[in-house]
Amino acid sequence: MTYNFSGKRVMVTGAASGIGLASARALADAGAAHLVLVDLNEQALNNLDLACETSLYAGDVADEALWDRIEGDGGALDAALLNAGIAGQAAPVHKMAFADWRQVMAVNLDGLFLSLRTAMRQAKDGASMVLTASVAGLKAEPGIAAYGASKAATLHLAKIAAKEGARRRIRVNAIAPGGVDTAIWDSAPFFEELVEKHQGDRAGALNTMAEGMTPMGRFETAEELAQQVLFLLSDASGTVTGTALVSDGGYTL
């Protein structure tokens, strides 16, 4: 399918890499007039080359001052992808440091709340939003208490925002990806070990992991997820609101 975002002003957080970057590119290619792009990595933001006008905001999404600045600059939103997040340190609950727990919650929940609050304040009637959750918020796995809890909360927050925005025809949905081929794996110690076992072949390591985790035997690309985001942000998704699009290759079956 093709989507038409001509004349639209769209916000994307976590816009400099992964799903956020792929979605920003897809939105620009679909005719978006203006993208409001937010990411912690200022250099990566400045290096983006998109075929539309952009407003770039480098900063921590958990910093309320960043959102005060964005709101102060004004501008109504037609759509928003609230995607910024981190995986954090993996550890069982009884061994997890509180600082590691708080780091994940600060970005994945505090940052999501602040970005959603701004998006709801700036949203036009009939606007649409997508929150990036994860199948980790649906299926329990050991060692990911902070990440899984934050993504479960993301799913419910999307429902609450959808109900609050419904009178203004503001639609709010979530995506819940399973494994996605992004750089988020590269900092995980277990994945580094797997790459070593594959003599440095990252693609081979990723395929091995996907075959072991998903009935379909593969992970998605960020570009595939971006198309799902555009569907939910576009008029093609009709009255879909308050739901989660699970895209996990059958992992949760």
C-alpha positions in Angstrom: 0.0 0.0 0.0 1.0 3.6 -0.4 0.1 6.3 2.0 -0.4 10.0 1.5 0.9 12.4 4.2 1.0 15.5 1.9 0.8 18.7 4.0 1.0 16.8 7.3 3.1 17.8 10.3 4.3 14.7 12.2 6.4 14.2 15.3 8.8 11.2 15.6 10.8 10.5 18.8 13.8 8.2 18.7 14.1 9.5 15.1 17.8 9.0 14.5 18.0 5.2 14.4 16.0 2.0 14.1 12.2 2.1 13.7 12.1 5.9 14.3 14.6 6.6 11.5 12.9 4.2 9.1 9.5 5.8 9.9 10.8 9.3 9.4 12.2 8.4 6.0 8.9 6.6 5.1 6.9 9.7 6.2 9.1 12.0 4.1 8.7 9.8 1.1 5.0 9.7 1.6 4.9 13.5 1.3 4.9 14.8 4.9 5.4 18.5 4.8 7.2 18.9 8.2 8.7 16.4 10.6 9.4 17.3 14.2 12.3 14.9 15.0 13.5 14.2 18.6 16.5 12.1 19.6 19.3 12.0 22.2 21.9 11.8 19.5 22.4 15.3 18.2 25.0 14.4 15.6 22.8 11.7 14.1 19.9 14.1 13.9 21.9 16.7 12.2 23.1 14.2 9.6 19.6 13.2 8.5 18.8 14.1 5.0 15.0 14.0 4.4 12.9 15.3 1.6 10.8 17.6 3.7 11.1 20.4 6.2 12.3 19.4 9.7 12.6 20.7 13.2 15.3 19.0 15.1 15.3 18.6 18.9 18.3 16.9 20.5 17.8 15.9 24.1 16.6 13.4 26.7 12.9 12.6 26.3 12.7 12.3 30.1 13.7 16.0 30.4 10.6 18.1 30.9 12.5 21.2 29.7 12.9 19.6 26.3 9.1 19.3 25.9 8.5 22.8 27.3 10.8 24.0 24.5 9.0 22.0 21.8 5.6 23.3 23.0 6.9 26.8 23.2 7.9 26.6 19.6 4.3 25.8 18.7 2.8 24.0 15.7 -0.2 21.7 15.5 0.4 18.0 14.9 -1.4 15.7 12.4 0.3 12.6 13.7 3.0 11.4 16.0 5.2 8.3 16.5 6.4 8.1 20.1 9.2 5.6 19.7 12.1 6.6 21.9 13.1 3.8 24.3 16.0 1.7 25.7 16.4 -1.9 26.5 18.5 -1.4 29.6 20.5 -4.0 31.5 19.2 -7.6 31.6 19.1 -9.1 35.1 16.7 -11.2 37.2 14.6 -9.2 39.6 16.5 -10.2 42.7 19.8 -9.1 41.1 18.6 -5.9 39.4 20.1 -2.6 40.6 17.5 0.0 41.3 19.5 2.5 39.2 19.2 0.2 36.2 15.4 -0.1 36.8 15.1 3.7 37.1 17.1 4.3 33.9 14.7 2.2 31.9 11.6 3.7 33.5 12.9 7.2 33.0 13.2 6.8 29.3 10.4 4.3 28.5 7.7 5.6 30.8 8.6 9.1 32.0 9.8 10.1 28.5 6.8 8.5 26.9 4.4 10.3 29.3 6.1 13.7 28.5 6.1 13.1 24.8 2.5 11.9 24.8 1.4 14.8 26.8 2.9 17.2 24.4 1.5 15.3 21.4 -2.0 15.4 22.9 -1.7 19.1 23.6 -0.5 19.9 20.1 -2.7 17.4 18.2 -5.3 18.6 15.8 -8.8 17.1 15.9 -8.6 13.8 14.0 -4.9 13.4 14.6 -3.4 9.9 15.0 -0.6 8.6 17.2 1.4 5.4 17.6 3.3 4.3 20.7 6.2 1.8 20.3 5.6 -1.0 22.8 7.0 -4.6 22.5 5.9 -8.2 22.7 7.9 -8.1 25.9 4.9 -6.3 27.4 2.7 -9.2 26.5 4.8 -12.3 27.1 6.9 -12.8 30.3 10.5 -13.7 29.9 13.2 -13.8 32.6 15.7 -11.1 33.0 13.8 -8.2 31.4 11.6 -7.0 34.3 12.2 -3.3 33.7 11.8 -3.4 30.0 8.9 -5.7 30.0 7.0 -3.8 32.7 7.6 -0.5 30.8 6.3 -1.9 27.6 3.2 -3.4 29.3 2.6 0.1 30.7 3.0 1.5 27.2 0.2 -0.8 25.9 -2.2 0.4 28.6 -1.2 4.0 28.3 -2.2 3.9 24.6 -5.6 2.6 25.6 -6.1 5.4 28.1 -5.0 8.1 25.7 -7.2 6.6 23.0 -10.2 6.9 25.2 -9.4 10.4 26.3 -8.8 11.5 22.7 -11.8 9.8 21.2 -14.2 12.8 21.5 -11.8 14.8 19.3 -11.4 11.8 16.9 -7.7 11.5 18.0 -6.7 7.9 17.5 -3.9 6.3 19.6 -2.6 2.9 19.0 0.5 0.9 19.8 2.8 -1.4 17.9 4.2 -4.4 19.6 7.1 -5.8 17.6 9.0 -9.0 18.4 12.5 -9.2 17.1 13.6 -6.4 14.8 16.9 -6.1 13.0 18.2 -2.9 14.6 21.3 -1.9 16.5 19.6 -2.4 19.8 21.0 -6.0 19.8 24.6 -5.0 19.3 25.0 -3.8 22.9 23.6 -7.0 24.4 26.4 -9.3 25.8 24.6 -12.5 24.8 24.4 -11.2 21.2 28.0 -10.3 21.1 28.8 -13.9 22.2 26.5 -15.2 19.5 28.3 -13.1 16.8 31.6 -14.4 18.0 30.3 -18.0 17.6 29.4 -17.1 14.0 33.0 -15.7 13.4 31.8 -12.1 13.3 28.8 -12.8 11.0 26.1 -10.5 12.5 23.5 -11.5 10.0 24.1 -15.2 10.7 23.9 -14.6 14.4 20.6 -12.7 14.0 19.1 -15.5 11.8 20.1 -18.1 14.3 18.4 -16.2 17.1 15.3 -15.6 15.0 15.0 -19.3 14.1 15.1 -20.2 17.8 12.6 -17.6 18.9 9.9 -17.3 16.2 7.8 -19.9 14.4 8.3 -17.9 11.2 12.1 -18.1 11.7 12.9 -14.5 11.0 12.9 -11.0 12.5 11.4 -8.0 10.9 13.3 -5.0 9.4 12.8 -1.5 10.7 11.5 -0.6 7.2 8.7 -3.2 7.5 7.7 -1.8 10.9 7.7 1.7 9.4 5.0 0.6 6.9 2.9 -0.7 9.8 3.4 2.6 11.6 2.3 4.5 8.5 -0.8 2.3 8.2 -1.8 3.2 11.8 -1.1 6.9 11.3 -3.0 7.1 8.0 -6.6 7.3 7.2 -6.4 3.7 5.9 -6.7 2.4 9.5 -10.1 4.0 9.8 -11.5 4.0 13.3 -8.8 1.7 14.7 -7.9 3.1 18.1 -6.8 1.8 21.5 -5.3 -1.4 20.1 -1.9 -2.9 19.6 -0.6 -4.3 16.3 1.4 -7.3 17.3 4.1 -8.1 14.7 6.3 -10.8 16.1 6.5 -13.7 13.6 4.4 -15.8 15.9 6.6 -15.4 19.0 3.5 -14.9 21.3 1.6 -17.9 20.0 
